[in-house]
Amino acid sequence: MRTTQLRAETTEALRHKKAELLATMPDLGVVLRGSLIERFLRCGKPNCKCARGRGHGPKRYLSISHPKGRPEMLYVPKDWCEPVRQSLREFAAVRETLDQLCAINAELIRRREEL
């Protein structure tokens, strides 16, 4: 939601939108931050087919960035890929909802209204 759109709304409409956002907040118990990536790995055996081709795989990993640190790579079994993808989508939805709530709260403060 853009600031100009929020300024056109009534305070009552902003409070209603805020309540709707809170009511539809995704399940925080299953959120997962990161990216699911695929890698093809080489085993190092000189006579293996992977030495001449793409490698073994694809193998899937959850890459989680940490501030001031190296990304953490967690192996994700094939059967877990869809639940992991869903948890990553839930995180994106939570982040979007929080961004909208923050924008509404900032507009309420600008109007000198209580949160």
NUZA-633440 format. One line per field, with one value per residue (C-alpha): residue number from 1; residue in one letter; x, y, z. Coordinates in steps of 0.1 Angstrom, whole numbers, plus 2048, in hexadecimal, padded with zeros to 3 digits. Last residue first. Example, Ala and Ser with C-alpha at 12.3 -4.5 7.8 and 13.67 -1.06 7.14 Angstrom:
BEGIN
pos	c(2,1)
code	c(s,a)
px	c(889,87B)
py	c(7F5,7D3)
pz	c(847,84E)
//
This chain:
BEGIN
pos	c(115,114,113,112,111,110,109,108,107,106,105,104,103,102,101,100,99,98,97,96,95,94,93,92,91,90,89,88,87,86,85,84,83,82,81,80,79,78,77,76,75,74,73,72,71,70,69,68,67,66,65,64,63,62,61,60,59,58,57,56,55,54,53,52,51,50,49,48,47,46,45,44,43,42,41,40,39,38,37,36,35,34,33,32,31,30,29,28,27,26,25,24,23,22,21,20,19,18,17,16,15,14,13,12,11,10,9,8,7,6,5,4,3,2,1)
code	c(l,e,e,r,r,r,i,l,e,a,n,i,a,c,l,q,d,l,t,e,r,v,a,a,f,e,r,l,s,q,r,v,p,e,c,w,d,k,p,v,y,l,m,e,p,r,g,k,p,h,s,i,s,l,y,r,k,p,g,h,g,r,g,r,a,c,k,c,n,p,k,g,c,r,l,f,r,e,i,l,s,g,r,l,v,v,g,l,d,p,m,t,a,l,l,e,a,k,k,h,r,l,a,e,t,t,e,a,r,l,q,t,t,r,m)
px	c(7E7,7DB,7D5,7ED,7E5,80A,808,7EA,7FE,81C,805,7F6,818,824,806,80C,831,827,80E,828,842,828,81F,844,848,82A,839,859,844,832,853,860,840,845,869,866,862,881,896,8A2,8C7,8CE,8E5,8ED,8F8,918,918,914,8EE,8E3,8D7,8C4,8C8,8B0,8C0,8B4,8C9,8C4,8D6,8F7,90D,907,91C,940,94B,927,929,941,964,977,964,960,93B,930,912,8F4,8E3,8BF,8B5,89A,89D,89C,884,86B,848,836,82C,824,805,7FB,7EB,7C8,7B8,7D4,7D1,7AB,7AF,7C8,7B1,794,7AB,7B5,791,788,7A5,797,7AB,7BB,7DB,7DE,7DF,7F9,80E,80E,800)
py	c(81B,83C,858,875,876,86E,853,843,845,834,819,813,810,7F9,7E3,7E1,7D8,7BE,7AE,7AD,79D,783,77A,776,760,74B,747,739,721,716,710,6FC,6E7,6E1,6D7,6BF,69F,6A8,6AA,6CD,6D1,6F0,70B,727,747,756,770,795,792,76F,762,741,72B,70D,6F2,6DB,6C1,6BF,6A9,69A,6AD,6C0,6A9,69D,698,690,670,662,657,672,66E,691,68F,6AC,6BF,6CE,6E8,6F4,711,718,73B,748,751,737,73C,71E,72A,74D,741,75C,77C,77E,78C,7A5,7B1,7B5,7C8,7E0,7E5,7EE,806,817,819,82A,843,84C,842,85B,85D,837,838,854,840,822,800)
pz	c(8AB,8B9,8A1,89C,877,86F,88A,878,857,867,875,852,843,85E,859,834,839,853,83A,81F,837,843,81F,816,835,82B,808,817,82C,80D,7FB,819,819,7F3,7F6,813,7FF,7EB,80A,814,81C,831,825,83D,82C,839,854,85A,85B,854,833,831,813,814,7FE,7E2,7D1,7AB,7AA,7A3,78B,76C,756,752,776,77F,76A,784,779,78B,7AC,7BA,7C3,7AE,7B9,7A6,7BA,7BF,7D4,7ED,7FB,81E,83A,846,854,863,885,879,869,850,85C,84F,86E,873,84F,853,874,863,846,85E,871,850,845,866,862,840,821,809,81E,81B,7F5,7F5,80E,7F6,800)
//
